[in-house]
Amino acid sequence: MTSLRTRSTARHAAIAIGAALLLVGATGCTAIAGPDDEASNTIEAMETATPTATPPTAETTAADDEATCSGFADIQTILLNADTALHQDRMGQKERNAWYSLASRFLGNIPLADEGPVAEALATLKQDFPAVQDLNPTDIGSEEWYVAAAVLFDACDAAGFTVITNAFTGG
């Protein structure tokens, strides 16, 4: 959880700095300011001030939830098509394992949102099914995976982002 808070703080700090730079850029410079000038001191104070984190808004949480649910749908699409191809004897177990490893790495790359049921379900899934960096089999696609993934399915659905998979194998 510490890394989750660190990422959140870093993101909010970047937003605060960006807002300050936008404000400075929007006001422009109308005169050359000296070191004793109030405008110069204000800009200097803005440059040296430590930005404060702002709490996530409903809009940023919704955007994070949408990205999480979309990424999770892609993972489920990989699993669905790999399983279909395996069961129809168009793919061997080794290739299926490679697709599962790809899905595992993709899960590891979905950024964690700040808060909320979708963020919590994703964090739990990532903790229970850590990303693999090779082509070895993973627990993704197991019965335990689908039990744990059901929580994220439900959280996405409750947030208004239904997880939709696309079957493209089997022609």
FIKOLZA-1660 file (N, C-alpha, C; in steps of 0.1 Angstrom, whole numbers, plus 5000, padded with zeros to 4 digits):
% residues 171
   i   px   py   pz ch aa at
   1 5008 4988 5000  A  M  N
   1 5000 5000 5000  A  M CA
   1 5008 5013 5000  A  M  C
   2 5021 5011 5005  A  T  N
   2 5030 5023 5005  A  T CA
   2 5032 5028 4991  A  T  C
   3 5035 5019 4982  A  S  N
   3 5038 5023 4968  A  S CA
   3 5025 5029 4962  A  S  C
   4 5013 5024 4966  A  L  N
   4 5001 5030 4961  A  L CA
   4 5000 5045 4965  A  L  C
   5 5003 5048 4978  A  R  N
   5 5002 5061 4983  A  R CA
   5 5013 5070 4977  A  R  C
   6 5025 5064 4974  A  T  N
   6 5036 5071 4968  A  T CA
   6 5032 5075 4954  A  T  C
   7 5027 5066 4946  A  R  N
   7 5023 5069 4933  A  R CA
   7 5012 5080 4933  A  R  C
   8 5003 5079 4942  A  S  N
   8 4992 5089 4943  A  S CA
   8 4998 5103 4946  A  S  C
   9 5007 5103 4956  A  T  N
   9 5013 5116 4960  A  T CA
   9 5021 5122 4948  A  T  C
  10 5028 5113 4941  A  A  N
  10 5036 5118 4930  A  A CA
  10 5027 5123 4919  A  A  C
  11 5016 5116 4916  A  R  N
  11 5007 5121 4906  A  R CA
  11 5001 5134 4910  A  R  C
  12 4997 5135 4922  A  H  N
  12 4990 5148 4927  A  H CA
  12 5001 5159 4927  A  H  C
  13 5013 5156 4930  A  A  N
  13 5023 5167 4930  A  A CA
  13 5026 5172 4916  A  A  C
  14 5026 5162 4906  A  A  N
  14 5028 5166 4892  A  A CA
  14 5016 5175 4887  A  A  C
  15 5004 5171 4891  A  I  N
  15 4992 5179 4887  A  I CA
  15 4993 5193 4893  A  I  C
  16 4997 5194 4906  A  A  N
  16 4998 5207 4912  A  A CA
  16 5009 5216 4906  A  A  C
  17 5020 5210 4902  A  I  N
  17 5031 5217 4896  A  I CA
  17 5026 5222 4882  A  I  C
  18 5020 5212 4875  A  G  N
  18 5015 5216 4861  A  G CA
  18 5005 5227 4862  A  G  C
  19 4996 5227 4872  A  A  N
  19 4986 5238 4873  A  A CA
  19 4993 5251 4876  A  A  C
  20 5004 5251 4884  A  A  N
  20 5011 5263 4887  A  A CA
  20 5018 5268 4875  A  A  C
  21 5024 5259 4867  A  L  N
  21 5031 5264 4855  A  L CA
  21 5021 5269 4845  A  L  C
  22 5009 5263 4844  A  L  N
  22 4998 5268 4835  A  L CA
  22 4994 5282 4839  A  L  C
  23 4993 5284 4852  A  L  N
  23 4989 5297 4857  A  L CA
  23 4999 5308 4854  A  L  C
  24 5012 5304 4856  A  V  N
  24 5023 5313 4853  A  V CA
  24 5023 5316 4838  A  V  C
  25 5021 5306 4829  A  G  N
  25 5021 5308 4815  A  G CA
  25 5009 5316 4810  A  G  C
  26 4998 5314 4817  A  A  N
  26 4986 5321 4812  A  A CA
  26 4986 5336 4816  A  A  C
  27 4993 5340 4827  A  T  N
  27 4994 5354 4831  A  T CA
  27 5004 5361 4823  A  T  C
  28 5014 5354 4818  A  G  N
  28 5025 5360 4810  A  G CA
  28 5033 5370 4817  A  G  C
  29 5042 5376 4810  A  C  N
  29 5051 5387 4816  A  C CA
  29 5048 5399 4809  A  C  C
  30 5044 5410 4816  A  T  N
  30 5042 5423 4810  A  T CA
  30 5053 5433 4812  A  T  C
  31 5061 5430 4822  A  A  N
  31 5072 5439 4825  A  A CA
  31 5084 5431 4830  A  A  C
  32 5096 5436 4829  A  I  N
  32 5107 5430 4835  A  I CA
  32 5107 5432 4850  A  I  C
  33 5107 5422 4858  A  A  N
  33 5106 5423 4872  A  A CA
  33 5119 5423 4879  A  A  C
  34 5121 5431 4889  A  G  N
  34 5134 5431 4896  A  G CA
  34 5132 5422 4908  A  G  C
  35 5144 5419 4915  A  P  N
  35 5143 5410 4927  A  P CA
  35 5134 5415 4938  A  P  C
  36 5131 5428 4939  A  D  N
  36 5123 5433 4949  A  D CA
  36 5108 5433 4945  A  D  C
  37 5106 5431 4932  A  D  N
  37 5092 5432 4927  A  D CA
  37 5083 5420 4932  A  D  C
  38 5071 5424 4936  A  E  N
  38 5062 5414 4942  A  E CA
  38 5059 5402 4932  A  E  C
  39 5058 5405 4919  A  A  N
  39 5055 5394 4910  A  A CA
  39 5067 5384 4909  A  A  C
  40 5079 5389 4910  A  S  N
  40 5091 5381 4910  A  S CA
  40 5091 5372 4922  A  S  C
  41 5088 5378 4934  A  N  N
  41 5088 5370 4946  A  N CA
  41 5077 5360 4946  A  N  C
  42 5065 5363 4940  A  T  N
  42 5054 5353 4939  A  T CA
  42 5058 5341 4931  A  T  C
  43 5064 5344 4919  A  I  N
  43 5069 5333 4910  A  I CA
  43 5080 5325 4917  A  I  C
  44 5089 5331 4924  A  E  N
  44 5099 5324 4931  A  E CA
  44 5093 5316 4942  A  E  C
  45 5084 5321 4949  A  A  N
  45 5077 5313 4960  A  A CA
  45 5070 5301 4954  A  A  C
  46 5064 5303 4942  A  M  N
  46 5057 5291 4936  A  M CA
  46 5067 5281 4931  A  M  C
  47 5079 5285 4927  A  E  N
  47 5089 5275 4922  A  E CA
  47 5095 5267 4934  A  E  C
  48 5096 5273 4946  A  T  N
  48 5102 5267 4957  A  T CA
  48 5092 5261 4967  A  T  C
  49 5079 5264 4965  A  A  N
  49 5069 5258 4974  A  A CA
  49 5067 5243 4972  A  A  C
  50 5065 5236 4982  A  T  N
  50 5062 5222 4981  A  T CA
  50 5047 5220 4978  A  T  C
  51 5044 5214 4966  A  P  N
  51 5030 5212 4963  A  P CA
  51 5023 5204 4972  A  P  C
  52 5010 5207 4975  A  T  N
  52 5002 5199 4983  A  T CA
  52 4993 5190 4975  A  T  C
  53 4991 5177 4980  A  A  N
  53 4983 5168 4972  A  A CA
  53 4969 5172 4974  A  A  C
  54 4962 5170 4963  A  T  N
  54 4947 5173 4963  A  T CA
  54 4941 5159 4962  A  T  C
  55 4929 5158 4969  A  P  N
  55 4922 5145 4969  A  P CA
  55 4917 5142 4955  A  P  C
  56 4916 5129 4951  A  P  N
  56 4911 5126 4938  A  P CA
  56 4897 5130 4936  A  P  C
  57 4893 5135 4925  A  T  N
  57 4879 5139 4922  A  T CA
  57 4872 5127 4916  A  T  C
  58 4859 5128 4916  A  A  N
  58 4850 5118 4910  A  A CA
  58 4854 5116 4895  A  A  C
  59 4858 5127 4888  A  E  N
  59 4862 5125 4874  A  E CA
  59 4875 5117 4873  A  E  C
  60 4885 5120 4881  A  T  N
  60 4897 5112 4879  A  T CA
  60 4895 5098 4884  A  T  C
  61 4887 5096 4894  A  T  N
  61 4885 5082 4898  A  T CA
  61 4877 5074 4887  A  T  C
  62 4868 5081 4881  A  A  N
  62 4860 5074 4870  A  A CA
  62 4869 5071 4859  A  A  C
  63 4878 5080 4855  A  A  N
  63 4888 5078 4844  A  A CA
  63 4897 5066 4848  A  A  C
  64 4902 5066 4860  A  D  N
  64 4910 5055 4864  A  D CA
  64 4902 5042 4864  A  D  C
  65 4890 5042 4868  A  D  N
  65 4882 5030 4868  A  D CA
  65 4879 5025 4854  A  D  C
  66 4877 5034 4845  A  E  N
  66 4874 5031 4831  A  E CA
  66 4887 5024 4825  A  E  C
  67 4898 5030 4828  A  A  N
  67 4911 5024 4822  A  A CA
  67 4913 5010 4828  A  A  C
  68 4911 5009 4841  A  T  N
  68 4913 4996 4848  A  T CA
  68 4904 4985 4842  A  T  C
  69 4891 4989 4841  A  C  N
  69 4881 4979 4835  A  C CA
  69 4884 4976 4821  A  C  C
  70 4888 4986 4813  A  S  N
  70 4892 4983 4799  A  S CA
  70 4904 4974 4798  A  S  C
  71 4914 4976 4806  A  G  N
  71 4926 4967 4806  A  G CA
  71 4922 4953 4811  A  G  C
  72 4913 4952 4821  A  F  N
  72 4909 4939 4826  A  F CA
  72 4901 4932 4815  A  F  C
  73 4893 4939 4807  A  A  N
  73 4886 4933 4796  A  A CA
  73 4896 4927 4786  A  A  C
  74 4907 4934 4783  A  D  N
  74 4917 4929 4774  A  D CA
  74 4923 4916 4779  A  D  C
  75 4926 4916 4792  A  I  N
  75 4931 4904 4798  A  I CA
  75 4921 4892 4797  A  I  C
  76 4909 4895 4799  A  Q  N
  76 4899 4884 4798  A  Q CA
  76 4897 4880 4783  A  Q  C
  77 4899 4889 4774  A  T  N
  77 4898 4886 4760  A  T CA
  77 4910 4876 4756  A  T  C
  78 4922 4879 4761  A  I  N
  78 4933 4870 4759  A  I CA
  78 4930 4856 4764  A  I  C
  79 4925 4855 4776  A  L  N
  79 4923 4842 4782  A  L CA
  79 4912 4835 4775  A  L  C
  80 4901 4842 4771  A  L  N
  80 4890 4835 4764  A  L CA
  80 4895 4829 4751  A  L  C
  81 4902 4837 4743  A  N  N
  81 4907 4832 4730  A  N CA
  81 4917 4822 4731  A  N  C
  82 4926 4823 4741  A  A  N
  82 4936 4812 4743  A  A CA
  82 4930 4799 4747  A  A  C
  83 4920 4800 4756  A  D  N
  83 4913 4788 4760  A  D CA
  83 4905 4781 4749  A  D  C
  84 4898 4790 4741  A  T  N
  84 4891 4785 4730  A  T CA
  84 4900 4778 4720  A  T  C
  85 4911 4784 4716  A  A  N
  85 4920 4778 4707  A  A CA
  85 4926 4765 4712  A  A  C
  86 4929 4764 4725  A  L  N
  86 4934 4752 4731  A  L CA
  86 4924 4741 4730  A  L  C
  87 4912 4744 4734  A  H  N
  87 4901 4734 4735  A  H CA
  87 4897 4729 4721  A  H  C
  88 4899 4737 4711  A  Q  N
  88 4896 4733 4697  A  Q CA
  88 4908 4728 4690  A  Q  C
  89 4919 4725 4697  A  D  N
  89 4931 4719 4692  A  D CA
  89 4938 4727 4681  A  D  C
  90 4936 4740 4682  A  R  N
  90 4943 4749 4673  A  R CA
  90 4955 4756 4679  A  R  C
  91 4958 4752 4692  A  M  N
  91 4969 4758 4699  A  M CA
  91 4973 4747 4709  A  M  C
  92 4986 4746 4712  A  G  N
  92 4991 4737 4722  A  G CA
  92 4992 4744 4735  A  G  C
  93 4995 4736 4745  A  Q  N
  93 4996 4741 4759  A  Q CA
  93 5007 4751 4761  A  Q  C
  94 5018 4749 4754  A  K  N
  94 5030 4758 4755  A  K CA
  94 5026 4772 4750  A  K  C
  95 5019 4773 4738  A  E  N
  95 5014 4785 4733  A  E CA
  95 5004 4792 4742  A  E  C
  96 4995 4784 4748  A  R  N
  96 4985 4789 4757  A  R CA
  96 4992 4795 4769  A  R  C
  97 5002 4788 4775  A  N  N
  97 5010 4793 4786  A  N CA
  97 5016 4807 4782  A  N  C
  98 5021 4808 4770  A  A  N
  98 5027 4821 4766  A  A CA
  98 5016 4832 4766  A  A  C
  99 5004 4829 4761  A  W  N
  99 4994 4839 4761  A  W CA
  99 4990 4842 4776  A  W  C
 100 4989 4832 4784  A  Y  N
 100 4986 4835 4798  A  Y CA
 100 4997 4844 4805  A  Y  C
 101 5010 4841 4801  A  S  N
 101 5020 4850 4807  A  S CA
 101 5019 4864 4802  A  S  C
 102 5015 4866 4789  A  L  N
 102 5012 4879 4784  A  L CA
 102 5001 4886 4792  A  L  C
 103 4990 4878 4795  A  A  N
 103 4979 4884 4802  A  A CA
 103 4984 4888 4816  A  A  C
 104 4993 4879 4822  A  S  N
 104 4998 4882 4836  A  S CA
 104 5006 4895 4836  A  S  C
 105 5015 4897 4826  A  R  N
 105 5023 4909 4825  A  R CA
 105 5014 4921 4823  A  R  C
 106 5004 4919 4815  A  F  N
 106 4994 4930 4812  A  F CA
 106 4987 4934 4825  A  F  C
 107 4983 4925 4833  A  L  N
 107 4977 4928 4846  A  L CA
 107 4987 4936 4854  A  L  C
 108 4999 4932 4855  A  G  N
 108 5009 4939 4863  A  G CA
 108 5011 4953 4858  A  G  C
 109 5008 4956 4845  A  N  N
 109 5010 4969 4840  A  N CA
 109 4998 4979 4841  A  N  C
 110 4987 4974 4845  A  I  N
 110 4975 4982 4847  A  I CA
 110 4978 4991 4859  A  I  C
 111 4978 5004 4857  A  P  N
 111 4981 5013 4869  A  P CA
 111 4970 5012 4879  A  P  C
 112 4974 5013 4892  A  L  N
 112 4965 5013 4903  A  L CA
 112 4959 5027 4904  A  L  C
 113 4946 5028 4906  A  A  N
 113 4939 5040 4909  A  A CA
 113 4940 5043 4923  A  A  C
 114 4936 5055 4927  A  D  N
 114 4938 5060 4941  A  D CA
 114 4929 5053 4951  A  D  C
 115 4917 5051 4948  A  E  N
 115 4907 5047 4958  A  E CA
 115 4895 5041 4951  A  E  C
 116 4886 5035 4959  A  G  N
 116 4874 5030 4954  A  G CA
 116 4874 5015 4952  A  G  C
 117 4862 5009 4950  A  P  N
 117 4861 4995 4948  A  P CA
 117 4868 4989 4937  A  P  C
 118 4869 4996 4925  A  V  N
 118 4876 4990 4914  A  V CA
 118 4891 4990 4917  A  V  C
 119 4896 5001 4923  A  A  N
 119 4911 5001 4927  A  A CA
 119 4914 4990 4937  A  A  C
 120 4905 4988 4947  A  E  N
 120 4908 4978 4957  A  E CA
 120 4907 4964 4951  A  E  C
 121 4898 4961 4942  A  A  N
 121 4897 4948 4936  A  A CA
 121 4909 4945 4927  A  A  C
 122 4914 4956 4920  A  L  N
 122 4926 4954 4912  A  L CA
 122 4938 4952 4920  A  L  C
 123 4939 4959 4931  A  A  N
 123 4951 4957 4940  A  A CA
 123 4951 4943 4946  A  A  C
 124 4940 4938 4950  A  T  N
 124 4939 4925 4955  A  T CA
 124 4943 4914 4944  A  T  C
 125 4937 4916 4932  A  L  N
 125 4940 4907 4921  A  L CA
 125 4955 4907 4918  A  L  C
 126 4961 4919 4918  A  K  N
 126 4976 4920 4915  A  K CA
 126 4984 4913 4926  A  K  C
 127 4979 4915 4938  A  Q  N
 127 4987 4909 4950  A  Q CA
 127 4985 4893 4949  A  Q  C
 128 4973 4888 4946  A  D  N
 128 4971 4874 4946  A  D CA
 128 4977 4867 4934  A  D  C
 129 4978 4874 4923  A  F  N
 129 4983 4869 4910  A  F CA
 129 4994 4878 4905  A  F  C
 130 5006 4878 4910  A  P  N
 130 5016 4887 4906  A  P CA
 130 5021 4884 4892  A  P  C
 131 5025 4894 4885  A  A  N
 131 5029 4893 4871  A  A CA
 131 5041 4884 4870  A  A  C
 132 5042 4876 4859  A  V  N
 132 5053 4868 4856  A  V CA
 132 5061 4875 4845  A  V  C
 133 5074 4873 4845  A  Q  N
 133 5082 4879 4834  A  Q CA
 133 5088 4869 4824  A  Q  C
 134 5083 4857 4824  A  D  N
 134 5087 4847 4815  A  D CA
 134 5076 4839 4809  A  D  C
 135 5078 4828 4803  A  L  N
 135 5067 4821 4796  A  L CA
 135 5063 4809 4805  A  L  C
 136 5065 4809 4817  A  N  N
 136 5061 4798 4826  A  N CA
 136 5046 4800 4829  A  N  C
 137 5039 4789 4832  A  P  N
 137 5025 4789 4835  A  P CA
 137 5022 4798 4847  A  P  C
 138 5011 4805 4847  A  T  N
 138 5007 4813 4858  A  T CA
 138 4994 4808 4864  A  T  C
 139 4990 4814 4875  A  D  N
 139 4977 4810 4881  A  D CA
 139 4966 4817 4874  A  D  C
 140 4969 4827 4865  A  I  N
 140 4958 4833 4858  A  I CA
 140 4951 4823 4850  A  I  C
 141 4938 4824 4850  A  G  N
 141 4930 4814 4843  A  G CA
 141 4926 4802 4851  A  G  C
 142 4931 4801 4863  A  S  N
 142 4927 4790 4872  A  S CA
 142 4913 4793 4878  A  S  C
 143 4908 4783 4885  A  E  N
 143 4895 4785 4892  A  E CA
 143 4896 4796 4902  A  E  C
 144 4908 4796 4909  A  E  N
 144 4910 4807 4919  A  E CA
 144 4910 4821 4913  A  E  C
 145 4916 4822 4901  A  W  N
 145 4916 4834 4893  A  W CA
 145 4902 4839 4891  A  W  C
 146 4893 4830 4886  A  Y  N
 146 4880 4835 4882  A  Y CA
 146 4872 4838 4895  A  Y  C
 147 4874 4832 4906  A  V  N
 147 4867 4836 4918  A  V CA
 147 4872 4850 4922  A  V  C
 148 4885 4852 4922  A  A  N
 148 4890 4866 4926  A  A CA
 148 4886 4876 4915  A  A  C
 149 4887 4872 4903  A  A  N
 149 4883 4882 4892  A  A CA
 149 4869 4886 4892  A  A  C
 150 4860 4878 4898  A  A  N
 150 4846 4881 4899  A  A CA
 150 4844 4894 4907  A  A  C
 151 4852 4896 4916  A  V  N
 151 4851 4909 4925  A  V CA
 151 4854 4921 4916  A  V  C
 152 4864 4920 4907  A  L  N
 152 4867 4931 4898  A  L CA
 152 4856 4933 4887  A  L  C
 153 4851 4921 4882  A  F  N
 153 4840 4922 4873  A  F CA
 153 4828 4930 4879  A  F  C
 154 4825 4926 4892  A  D  N
 154 4814 4933 4899  A  D CA
 154 4817 4948 4901  A  D  C
 155 4829 4951 4906  A  A  N
 155 4833 4965 4908  A  A CA
 155 4832 4973 4896  A  A  C
 156 4837 4968 4885  A  C  N
 156 4836 4975 4872  A  C CA
 156 4821 4977 4868  A  C  C
 157 4813 4967 4869  A  D  N
 157 4799 4968 4866  A  D CA
 157 4792 4979 4874  A  D  C
 158 4795 4979 4887  A  A  N
 158 4789 4988 4897  A  A CA
 158 4794 5003 4893  A  A  C
 159 4806 5004 4888  A  A  N
 159 4811 5017 4885  A  A CA
 159 4806 5022 4871  A  A  C
 160 4799 5013 4864  A  G  N
 160 4793 5017 4851  A  G CA
 160 4802 5013 4839  A  G  C
 161 4812 5005 4842  A  F  N
 161 4821 5001 4831  A  F CA
 161 4821 4985 4830  A  F  C
 162 4811 4980 4822  A  T  N
 162 4810 4966 4821  A  T CA
 162 4822 4960 4813  A  T  C
 163 4827 4949 4818  A  V  N
 163 4838 4942 4812  A  V CA
 163 4833 4934 4801  A  V  C
 164 4837 4938 4789  A  I  N
 164 4833 4931 4777  A  I CA
 164 4845 4924 4770  A  I  C
 165 4843 4911 4767  A  T  N
 165 4854 4904 4760  A  T CA
 165 4850 4902 4746  A  T  C
 166 4860 4899 4737  A  N  N
 166 4858 4897 4723  A  N CA
 166 4864 4884 4719  A  N  C
 167 4855 4875 4714  A  A  N
 167 4860 4862 4709  A  A CA
 167 4863 4864 4695  A  A  C
 168 4875 4860 4691  A  F  N
 168 4879 4862 4677  A  F CA
 168 4886 4849 4672  A  F  C
 169 4886 4838 4679  A  T  N
 169 4892 4826 4674  A  T CA
 169 4880 4817 4671  A  T  C
 170 4882 4807 4662  A  G  N
 170 4872 4797 4659  A  G CA
 170 4865 4800 4646  A  G  C
 171 4867 4812 4640  A  G  N
 171 4862 4816 4628  A  G CA
 171 4848 4813 4625  A  G  C
% end
